Amino acid sequence: MLSRFAKATYYRVAGPFMALNGTLYRHFRAPRSGLQRVHLGPGQRNYIEGWINVDANMFTGKCDVWTDFTGRLPFRDRTLDAIYSHHVVEHLPDLERHFAEAYRCLKPGGTYRVGGPNGDSAIRKFMEGDAGWFSDWPEKRQSIGGRLNNFLLCRNEHLVILTESYLKELMEGVGFRSIVSCLSGSETSRPDIFAPCLSFESKDDRAAPHTILLEGTK
Ligand SMILES: C[S@@+](CC[C@H](N)C(=O)[O-])C[C@H]1O[C@@H](n2cnc3c(N)ncnc32)[C@H](O)[C@@H]1O
């Protein structure tokens, strides 16, 4: 994992170029029609063929559009059928803006499947004293508090705690409706669209899923 300093330096130096690339893509290359599915933050392993994969990391990962999606998403209004992000939005500083952007880009009837570290499960497991539920990554910690810190803050990589009520509030606030909770790795309200995504997700235990996953429709 990159140090916070290295990451901040990368975003500071590459930021203007990523912003320019995203703007140029939105104006000149972003699709205007057809079935369009977008994957935000595929990282190093999760590139989805046939989707438009967008990431700031073009060096160790693979993506189709290189940009920082902290600001505007590199797509035109009402042009996307689906957006998928998995363990990405907790890295963003302004979730309200992010969901407004996702909503802007989706066609009416389009769906956003969004998932990340499950704050509800973490808080419950912490209260139950179940240290085994948590991992000792990225820092080797034996204490349940240290492990909770790993899970929620991930060495300060994460900027927000994702709980179901909070995500719903943010999504509903920008207009998403029919918001449903899905189990990672097995459930989706739109198997016709999100089936390829399920194979990247870890199979979660329904009693205390590690990943919170919601799907909302425009
Ligand atoms: C923790 S990884 C998750 C990778 C993959 N989705 C998974 O579930 O394994 C987060 C990914 O989001 C990307 N990312 C985070 N913040 C970003 C931003 N502001 N703009 C573009 N990409 C970003 C990172 O480069 C990284 O590839």
The ligand as an SDF file (V2000), in Angstrom:
LIG
                    3D

 27 29  0  0  0  0  0  0  0  0999 V2000
   -9.4240   -0.2070   -2.6150 C   0  0  0  0  0  0  0  0  0  0  0  0
   -9.2800   -0.1720   -4.3670 S   0  0  0  0  0  0  0  0  0  0  0  0
  -10.6600   -1.1900   -4.8490 C   0  0  0  0  0  0  0  0  0  0  0  0
  -10.3850   -1.9280   -6.0890 C   0  0  0  0  0  0  0  0  0  0  0  0
  -11.5040   -2.8620   -6.5430 C   0  0  0  0  0  0  0  0  0  0  0  0
  -12.7050   -2.1370   -6.8720 N   0  0  0  0  0  0  0  0  0  0  0  0
  -11.7630   -3.9150   -5.5070 C   0  0  0  0  0  0  0  0  0  0  0  0
  -12.8870   -3.9840   -5.0100 O   0  0  0  0  0  0  0  0  0  0  0  0
  -10.8530   -4.6990   -5.2090 O   0  0  0  0  0  0  0  0  0  0  0  0
   -9.8460    1.4910   -4.7720 C   0  0  0  0  0  0  0  0  0  0  0  0
   -9.6570    1.8150   -6.2330 C   0  0  0  0  0  0  0  0  0  0  0  0
  -10.3000    3.0820   -6.4760 O   0  0  0  0  0  0  0  0  0  0  0  0
   -9.4030    3.9550   -7.1370 C   0  0  0  0  0  0  0  0  0  0  0  0
   -9.6900    5.3200   -6.6840 N   0  0  0  0  0  0  0  0  0  0  0  0
   -9.7960    5.7430   -5.3980 C   0  0  0  0  0  0  0  0  0  0  0  0
  -10.0440    7.0550   -5.3600 N   0  0  0  0  0  0  0  0  0  0  0  0
  -10.1060    7.4620   -6.6480 C   0  0  0  0  0  0  0  0  0  0  0  0
  -10.3220    8.7450   -7.2590 C   0  0  0  0  0  0  0  0  0  0  0  0
  -10.5310    9.8470   -6.5350 N   0  0  0  0  0  0  0  0  0  0  0  0
  -10.3290    8.8080   -8.6070 N   0  0  0  0  0  0  0  0  0  0  0  0
  -10.1170    7.6790   -9.3630 C   0  0  0  0  0  0  0  0  0  0  0  0
   -9.8820    6.4640   -8.8380 N   0  0  0  0  0  0  0  0  0  0  0  0
   -9.8780    6.3530   -7.4910 C   0  0  0  0  0  0  0  0  0  0  0  0
   -8.0110    3.5010   -6.7310 C   0  0  0  0  0  0  0  0  0  0  0  0
   -7.0330    3.8810   -7.6870 O   0  0  0  0  0  0  0  0  0  0  0  0
   -8.2080    1.9920   -6.6480 C   0  0  0  0  0  0  0  0  0  0  0  0
   -7.9820    1.3810   -7.8780 O   0  0  0  0  0  0  0  0  0  0  0  0
  1  2  1  0
  2  3  1  0
  2 10  1  0
  3  4  1  0
  4  5  1  0
  5  6  1  0
  5  7  1  0
  7  8  2  0
  7  9  1  0
 10 11  1  0
 11 12  1  0
 11 26  1  0
 12 13  1  0
 13 14  1  0
 13 24  1  0
 14 15  1  0
 14 23  1  0
 15 16  2  0
 16 17  1  0
 17 18  1  0
 17 23  2  0
 18 19  1  0
 18 20  2  0
 20 21  1  0
 21 22  2  0
 22 23  1  0
 24 25  1  0
 24 26  1  0
 26 27  1  0
M  CHG  2   2   1   9  -1
M  END
$$$$
